[in-house]
Amino acid sequence: MPTYAYACKDCGHAFDIVQAFTDSSLSDCPECQGSLRKKFNSVGVVFKGSGFYRTDSRDSKGSTVSAAAAAPAASPAPASVPAAAAS
């Protein structure tokens, strides 16, 4: 359940309370019975970067493009020549 911060408009009393999403907002100050306002805090998660894509967290076997088709074909390695035959 989320924690909400409230502050009284009349006396300035500030407090935090844990409420369910379905609970209604508080309207009366517990100290002076004045009117409350809900305070908004900064967001806990910030996404930075060029973007987030569906393929960022997927492995190559789940992709529709095979790794062999995406990478250029490598030339075959030259056959190794034994050292005794080279002299």
C-alpha positions in Angstrom: 0.0 0.0 0.0 1.3 3.5 -0.8 2.2 6.2 1.7 0.6 9.6 1.2 1.8 12.9 2.7 -0.7 15.4 3.9 -0.4 19.0 5.3 -3.0 21.1 7.0 -3.8 24.4 5.3 -4.7 26.1 8.6 -2.1 25.0 11.2 0.6 23.6 9.0 0.6 20.1 10.6 2.3 17.6 8.2 2.1 13.8 8.4 2.3 10.6 6.4 -0.3 7.9 6.3 -0.4 4.5 4.6 -3.7 4.1 2.6 -5.0 1.7 0.0 -5.8 2.9 -3.5 -9.4 2.4 -2.8 -9.4 4.6 0.4 -10.8 8.1 0.1 -8.4 11.0 0.7 -8.4 12.6 4.2 -10.0 16.0 4.5 -9.8 16.9 8.2 -6.6 17.7 10.1 -6.3 15.4 13.2 -4.7 18.3 15.2 -7.1 21.3 14.5 -9.9 19.8 12.3 -8.8 22.2 9.5 -8.7 21.3 5.9 -5.9 19.1 4.5 -4.1 19.1 1.2 -2.3 16.1 -0.3 1.4 16.8 -0.8 3.1 15.3 -3.9 6.6 14.0 -3.7 9.1 13.3 -6.5 8.8 10.1 -8.5 10.7 7.1 -7.2 11.7 5.8 -10.7 13.2 7.9 -13.5 13.9 6.4 -16.9 16.8 8.1 -18.7 18.4 7.2 -22.0 17.6 7.1 -25.7 14.6 4.8 -25.2 13.4 1.4 -24.1 12.4 -1.1 -26.7 10.7 -4.5 -26.6 13.9 -6.2 -27.8 16.2 -4.7 -25.2 15.7 -7.5 -22.7 15.2 -10.4 -25.0 17.8 -13.0 -25.9 18.7 -13.9 -29.5 16.8 -17.2 -29.6 13.5 -15.4 -28.9 14.1 -12.9 -31.7 12.5 -13.3 -35.1 15.8 -12.6 -36.9 18.4 -15.3 -36.5 21.9 -14.4 -35.3 23.4 -16.0 -38.4 21.3 -13.8 -40.7 22.0 -10.6 -38.7 25.8 -11.1 -38.6 28.0 -11.0 -41.8 29.2 -14.4 -42.9 32.7 -15.1 -41.6 35.3 -16.5 -44.1 36.4 -20.0 -43.4 39.7 -20.3 -41.5 42.7 -21.3 -43.7 43.8 -24.9 -43.3 46.8 -25.1 -41.0 50.0 -26.4 -42.5 52.1 -28.7 -40.4 55.5 -27.1 -39.5 57.5 -30.1 -40.9 55.8 -29.8 -44.3 56.4 -26.0 -44.6 60.2 -26.3 -44.6 
